[in-house]
């Protein structure tokens, strides 16, 4: 699934269940009010999913139970190398139901964990290691001015890159330098991907 869709599915499933039964220097994600994928400095990935519903028959307890069961089931099948509680591959940061909205924040040990849990695509690499398909896109700088082909980027080995395959907001732990033409930079470390695939290059 793509960003937000796994959490959205968990939230929706909890809602539907209730309707049937009658009932490191990581980025601060509290500021995000829409679906956002956060690439943290330590290599971990944080997923913020915010979904609104017109019904008020679901509860905090039901959503917590459902999401925690999904995460615990995944961690049981994918134990951390250390086996320690603090090193779980996927952890639940926030589950909150309020005023017709559900907010779920999950943290993944790395991009691979995010890909596996969500059955989604996500590449976090050195900019010099971008795939040929990603390099074939048109690019612009952080101000929105076109630079043309990828070859215009000097010293790509000095940058990090994330390739997104879902239209969503992305935040990185650095300053955005270049993005593909289908990305809009909203501040120095946050951008919105309008179509896919999309590339964000930062330092």
Secondary structure as UniProt FT lines:
FT   TURN            3..4
FT   HELIX           5..21
FT   HELIX           29..31
FT   STRAND          36..39
FT   TURN            41..42
FT   STRAND          45..52
FT   HELIX           60..77
FT   HELIX           85..87
FT   STRAND          90..98
FT   TURN            99..100
FT   STRAND          101..108
FT   HELIX           111..118
FT   STRAND          122..126
FT   HELIX           127..129
FT   HELIX           132..135
FT   STRAND          139..141
FT   TURN            142..143
FT   STRAND          146..148
FT   HELIX           150..152
FT   HELIX           156..158
FT   STRAND          160..164
FT   STRAND          169..172
FT   STRAND          176..180
FT   TURN            181..182
FT   STRAND          183..187
FT   TURN            188..189
FT   STRAND          190..193
FT   STRAND          198..202
//
